[in-house]
């Protein structure tokens, strides 16, 4: 038992600690609120209680005990979502000890889970937040045929990974085209061609299908009345790789297929149809060539980077107005940087897409509402609506303009400091 003399000090300490998110109320007032669920609201308000948005509208009253933030002349927007990154897996590209993005020993590693490789103390999370990116899809590097499982995480500091995860596993990542072909071809190992990649993928999916069938038959035998003289059925051996593949075959998780060239996109569509996969195209340089077909088949796309150039044999079809073409055809798409260190540039990639014809509201949607829908979290993130998660940003200036300034960020209702390694270095050296 603590001595009575210690009680006042403990009470003072408790009073000085920040309230937990579930105990706080914040009213953002007098902003232009870009809800991404309807028209912008001039002189609008967003009321946050705990981790959720309670109300969005004009002239909202401040509840008792609420912190009121005057946002006159500011924009309030949902937090930006980068739908494909290596954030947290790579601290220094060329230092193997600081790179956990690539498990490249064998062509198929579906049981790999990026959560086991994310460095929660990486300074990259703070840098990523600096221009409004609150949430990133972390994915394994696309150098195998089956690369493993990704995770959608918030860019928080000082919190256990479990508190940062929005969705995990977010999907199974597979890869078509150059990366696996070049890696294993150099080893004189299959797959060394695009044909080989498709063959490996089909073989793995067939193994997963057989595994599912064995488990189904075991479940039937277990549920049936035992025959006279027979014991209980023997369960099939558990295989972690096949468990993941079976989950994808059952439609429990989507399959993100990295495919740039048109023929690789076609192969991904064909295999997805053969095995009834929930396909999401990733990268998708040539997706603009069949945009109408993708829209008709309701195949979502994670496109990017939006500034991609015809730099390799499989990206010769790159064009800067591809996001506009996808939009005009009605394709549901989100944008990604595909980067481990420069995800912070996501809003400016969206801005460049605007300069090539994509309407500004739709460019903003591609890194908020539509990105959330593509990733399967549209019921929680991507718009400012009552009941949604209070993950949002306050900007001085248009959110997609490089000269605009991020002034506040909230993730799950908690205001997140905007300091990062760059700001700390600036403060350290600015007067020297």
C-alpha positions in Angstrom: 0.0 0.0 0.0 1.3 3.5 -0.9 1.7 5.9 2.0 -0.9 8.7 2.3 1.7 11.3 1.7 2.2 10.0 -1.9 -1.5 10.5 -2.8 -1.4 14.2 -3.7 1.6 13.6 -5.9 -0.1 10.7 -7.7 -3.2 12.9 -8.3 -1.1 15.7 -9.7 0.6 13.2 -12.0 -2.7 11.8 -13.2 -4.0 15.3 -13.9 -1.0 16.0 -16.1 -1.4 13.0 -18.3 -3.2 13.4 -21.6 -6.7 12.0 -21.6 -7.3 8.8 -23.5 -8.9 9.1 -26.9 -12.2 7.6 -25.7 -12.5 10.4 -23.1 -11.8 13.4 -25.4 -14.1 15.5 -27.5 -12.7 17.9 -30.2 -14.7 20.3 -32.3 -13.0 21.5 -35.5 -14.8 24.7 -36.4 -15.1 27.1 -39.4 -13.2 24.9 -41.9 -13.9 24.0 -45.5 -14.7 20.4 -44.8 -14.0 18.0 -47.7 -16.0 15.0 -46.5 -15.5 12.9 -49.7 -19.0 11.7 -49.1 -20.8 14.7 -50.6 -20.3 18.3 -51.4 -17.7 20.4 -49.5 -19.1 22.2 -46.5 -17.9 25.8 -46.2 -17.6 27.1 -42.7 -18.1 23.5 -41.6 -17.5 21.6 -38.4 -16.3 18.1 -37.5 -17.1 16.8 -34.0 -14.9 14.0 -32.7 -15.6 12.0 -29.6 -13.1 9.4 -28.7 -11.9 7.6 -31.8 -15.0 8.4 -33.9 -16.6 11.2 -35.8 -19.9 12.1 -34.1 -21.2 14.9 -36.4 -20.3 16.8 -39.5 -22.1 20.0 -40.6 -22.4 23.7 -40.0 -22.7 25.6 -36.7 -22.3 22.5 -34.5 -22.5 23.3 -30.8 -19.5 22.5 -28.7 -20.3 19.8 -26.1 -19.3 20.4 -22.5 -15.6 19.8 -22.0 -14.8 19.7 -25.7 -11.6 21.2 -27.1 -12.6 23.8 -29.8 -10.1 24.3 -32.6 -10.7 27.3 -34.9 -9.9 26.2 -38.5 -10.9 29.4 -40.3 -9.3 29.4 -43.7 -8.3 25.8 -43.4 -9.3 22.6 -45.1 -10.3 19.4 -43.2 -9.9 16.2 -45.1 -9.8 12.5 -44.4 -6.3 11.2 -43.8 -4.5 10.1 -46.9 -4.1 6.4 -47.7 -1.1 5.1 -49.7 -2.4 1.9 -51.1 1.1 0.3 -51.7 4.3 0.9 -49.8 7.3 -0.7 -48.1 7.1 1.7 -45.1 8.5 0.1 -41.9 10.1 -2.7 -43.8 13.1 -0.8 -45.3 15.1 1.7 -43.3 18.2 1.8 -45.5 17.8 0.3 -49.0 21.4 -0.9 -49.6 21.9 -2.2 -46.1 20.6 -5.8 -45.9 20.3 -5.7 -42.1 17.9 -2.8 -42.4 15.8 -4.3 -45.3 13.1 -6.8 -44.4 10.9 -6.4 -47.5 12.1 -9.3 -49.5 12.0 -13.1 -48.7 13.5 -14.3 -51.9 14.8 -17.8 -51.4 12.0 -19.7 -53.1 9.3 -18.6 -55.6 6.3 -19.1 -53.3 6.2 -17.7 -49.8 2.5 -17.1 -49.1 2.8 -17.5 -45.3 5.1 -14.5 -45.0 3.4 -11.8 -43.0 4.7 -8.2 -43.2 3.7 -7.6 -39.6 6.6 -9.8 -38.6 9.1 -7.5 -40.4 7.8 -4.0 -39.6 10.1 -1.9 -37.5 7.8 0.0 -35.3 10.6 2.4 -34.3 11.4 3.3 -37.9 11.6 7.1 -38.3 10.0 6.7 -41.7 6.6 6.6 -40.1 7.0 10.2 -38.9 8.4 11.4 -42.2 5.5 9.7 -44.0 3.0 11.6 -42.0 4.6 15.0 -42.8 2.3 15.7 -45.8 -0.9 14.1 -44.6 -0.4 10.4 -45.2 -2.0 8.7 -42.1 -2.3 5.2 -43.3 -0.2 2.9 -45.5 -0.6 -0.5 -47.1 2.7 -2.3 -46.2 3.4 -5.1 -48.7 6.2 -7.5 -49.3 8.5 -6.9 -52.1 7.3 -8.2 -55.5 10.2 -10.4 -56.3 8.6 -13.8 -55.8 5.5 -15.3 -57.5 3.7 -15.5 -54.2 5.2 -12.9 -52.0 3.1 -13.1 -48.8 0.5 -11.1 -46.9 0.3 -7.3 -46.5 -1.1 -5.2 -43.7 -2.8 -1.8 -43.6 -1.4 0.2 -40.8 -1.6 3.7 -39.3 1.5 5.8 -39.2 1.8 6.2 -35.4 4.8 6.4 -33.2 5.3 4.8 -29.8 2.4 2.4 -30.1 2.6 -1.4 -30.4 2.0 -2.7 -33.9 -1.4 -4.2 -32.8 -2.6 -0.7 -32.1 -1.6 0.6 -35.5 -3.1 -2.2 -37.6 -6.2 -1.3 -39.5 -6.5 -4.6 -41.4 -4.3 -7.6 -41.4 -3.9 -9.6 -43.4 -5.0 -7.2 -46.0 -4.5 -9.7 -48.8 -2.1 -12.1 -50.5 0.4 -10.5 -52.9 1.4 -12.2 -56.1 3.6 -10.9 -58.9 3.7 -11.2 -62.6 6.4 -10.0 -65.0 10.0 -9.0 -64.6 10.9 -9.2 -60.9 10.4 -13.0 -60.3 11.5 -13.7 -63.9 14.8 -11.9 -63.4 15.5 -13.2 -59.9 15.0 -16.9 -60.5 16.2 -16.8 -64.1 19.6 -15.6 -62.9 19.8 -18.7 -60.7 18.9 -21.0 -63.6 15.8 -21.8 -61.6 12.1 -21.8 -62.4 10.4 -19.5 -63.1 12.6 -17.9 -65.7 9.8 -16.8 -68.0 6.3 -15.4 -67.9 5.0 -18.8 -68.8 6.9 -20.2 -65.8 5.4 -17.6 -63.5 1.9 -18.5 -64.5 2.7 -22.2 -64.1 4.1 -21.8 -60.6 1.0 -19.7 -59.6 -1.4 -22.2 -61.0 0.4 -25.1 -59.3 0.3 -23.3 -55.9 -3.4 -22.5 -56.3 -4.2 -26.1 -57.3 -2.3 -27.3 -54.2 -4.5 -24.9 -52.2 -7.6 -26.2 -53.8 -6.7 -29.8 -53.0 -5.9 -28.7 -49.4 -9.3 -27.1 -49.1 -11.0 -30.1 -50.4 -9.3 -32.4 -48.0 -10.3 -30.2 -45.1 -13.9 -30.1 -46.4 -14.1 -33.9 -46.6 -12.6 -34.2 -43.2 -15.3 -31.8 -41.8 -18.0 -33.9 -43.4 -16.7 -37.2 -42.0 -16.3 -35.6 -38.6 -19.9 -34.4 -38.6 -21.3 -37.7 -39.9 -22.4 -40.4 -37.4 -19.4 -42.9 -37.0 -19.7 -46.2 -38.7 -19.6 -49.3 -36.6 -16.0 -50.3 -35.8 -14.5 -47.1 -37.1 -12.7 -44.5 -35.1 -12.8 -40.7 -35.6 -11.4 -39.5 -38.9 -7.7 -38.4 -39.0 -7.5 -34.6 -39.6 -5.3 -33.5 -42.5 -1.9 -32.1 -41.7 -1.8 -28.3 -41.3 0.3 -26.4 -43.8 0.7 -22.6 -43.1 1.3 -21.8 -46.8 -1.7 -23.7 -48.0 -3.8 -22.1 -45.2 -3.2 -18.7 -46.7 -3.8 -19.9 -50.3 -7.0 -21.6 -49.2 -8.1 -18.4 -47.6 -7.6 -16.6 -50.9 -9.5 -19.3 -52.8 -12.4 -19.0 -50.4 -12.6 -15.3 -51.0 -11.7 -14.4 -47.4 -8.8 -12.2 -48.5 -8.2 -10.5 -51.8 -5.3 -11.3 -54.1 -3.2 -8.2 -55.1 -1.6 -9.0 -58.4 1.4 -6.9 -59.4 1.1 -6.7 -63.2 2.4 -3.9 -65.4 2.4 -5.1 -69.0 -0.9 -5.7 -70.7 -0.2 -9.4 -71.3 0.6 -9.8 -67.5 -2.7 -8.0 -66.7 -4.5 -10.4 -69.0 -2.8 -13.4 -67.4 -3.8 -12.2 -63.9 -7.4 -11.7 -65.0 -7.4 -15.2 -66.6 -6.0 -17.0 -63.5 -8.3 -15.0 -61.2 -11.3 -16.2 -63.3 -10.1 -19.8 -63.3 -9.8 -19.9 -59.5 -12.5 -17.3 -58.6 -10.1 -15.0 -56.8 -11.0 -11.5 -55.5 -8.5 -9.8 -57.7 -7.0 -6.3 -57.2 -4.5 -5.2 -59.9 -1.4 -3.5 -58.4 0.9 -1.2 -60.3 -1.0 -1.8 -63.5 0.9 0.5 -65.9 -1.1 -0.7 -68.9 -4.5 -0.9 -67.2 -5.6 2.2 -69.2 -5.5 0.1 -72.3 -8.4 -2.1 -71.1 -10.1 0.4 -68.7 -13.6 -0.2 -70.0 -13.2 -4.0 -69.5 -11.9 -3.6 -66.0 -14.8 -1.4 -65.2 -17.3 -3.9 -66.6 -15.7 -6.7 -64.7 -15.5 -4.6 -61.5 -11.8 -5.2 -61.1 -10.3 -2.6 -58.8 -6.9 -1.1 -59.4 -4.1 0.2 -57.1 -2.4 2.4 -59.7 1.0 3.8 -59.4 3.2 5.5 -59.0 1.2 8.2 -60.9 4.5 9.7 -62.1 5.8 6.4 -63.5 7.8 6.6 -66.7 8.6 4.1 -69.5 11.8 3.1 -67.8 11.6 -0.7 -68.2 10.5 -3.1 -70.9 7.2 -3.8 -69.0 6.4 -0.1 -68.4 6.7 1.2 -72.0 3.0 1.9 -72.0 3.3 4.4 -69.1 1.4 7.6 -69.6 0.7 10.5 -67.2 -3.0 10.7 -68.0 -3.7 7.0 -67.1 -5.5 7.9 -63.9 -7.9 10.1 -65.9 -8.5 7.3 -68.4 -9.3 4.9 -65.6 -11.6 7.4 -64.0 -13.5 8.2 -67.2 -14.1 4.5 -67.8 -15.5 4.0 -64.3 -12.7 1.9 -62.8 -12.5 2.0 -59.0 -8.9 2.8 -58.2 -6.6 4.1 -55.5 -3.1 5.5 -55.9 0.1 4.2 -54.5 3.7 5.4 -54.4 5.2 1.9 -54.2 7.9 3.5 -52.0 9.5 2.8 -48.7 10.7 6.3 -47.9 8.8 8.8 -50.0 5.2 7.8 -49.4 4.9 11.4 -48.1 4.8 12.5 -51.7 1.4 10.7 -52.3 -0.7 13.9 -52.4 1.6 15.5 -54.9 1.3 12.5 -57.2 -2.5 13.0 -57.0 -1.9 16.6 -57.8 0.1 15.7 -60.9 -2.7 13.4 -62.0 -5.0 16.5 -61.8 -2.7 18.4 -64.1 -3.2 15.6 -66.6 -6.9 15.7 -66.6 -8.1 13.9 -63.5 -10.8 16.0 -61.7 -9.4 17.3 -58.4 -12.2 15.8 -56.3 -11.5 12.4 -57.9 -7.8 12.7 -57.4 -8.4 13.4 -53.7 -10.8 10.4 -53.6 -8.1 8.2 -55.0 -6.0 8.8 -51.9 -9.0 8.8 -49.4 -12.4 7.3 -50.2 -11.6 5.2 -53.2 -8.3 3.9 -51.8 -10.2 2.8 -48.6 -12.8 1.0 -50.8 -10.2 -0.8 -52.9 -8.5 -2.0 -49.7 -11.7 -3.1 -48.1 -12.0 -0.6 -45.3 -14.4 1.9 -46.8 -16.8 1.3 -43.9 -14.2 2.8 -41.5 -11.9 5.2 -43.4 -11.7 7.5 -46.3 -14.7 9.8 -45.7 -15.7 12.2 -42.9 -19.1 10.9 -41.8 -20.7 10.1 -38.4 -19.6 6.7 -37.1 -16.4 6.7 -39.2 -12.9 6.6 -37.6 -11.6 10.1 -36.7 -8.5 9.9 -38.9 -8.2 13.3 -40.6 -6.0 16.2 -41.4 -6.2 20.0 -41.2 -4.4 21.9 -44.0 -3.7 25.5 -44.6 -4.1 25.7 -48.4 -5.5 23.1 -50.8 -4.4 19.6 -49.7 -2.9 18.6 -53.1 -0.7 21.7 -53.4 3.0 21.4 -52.6 3.0 24.9 -50.9 0.1 24.0 -48.6 0.9 23.2 -45.0 -0.3 20.4 -42.8 -1.2 22.0 -39.4 -2.9 19.2 -37.5 -3.4 15.4 -37.8 -5.7 13.1 -35.9 -5.5 9.3 -36.0 -8.3 7.5 -34.3 -9.2 10.7 -32.6 -5.8 11.4 -31.1 -3.9 14.4 -32.3 -0.5 13.2 -33.6 2.6 15.5 -33.3 3.9 16.6 -36.6 7.5 16.3 -35.6 9.8 13.8 -37.4 13.4 13.2 -38.1 13.7 16.0 -40.6 12.1 18.6 -38.3 14.4 17.5 -35.4 17.4 17.8 -37.6 16.2 21.3 -38.7 15.8 22.4 -35.2 19.2 21.1 -34.2 21.1 22.8 -37.0 19.1 25.8 -38.1 21.2 28.3 -36.0 24.6 26.8 -36.7 
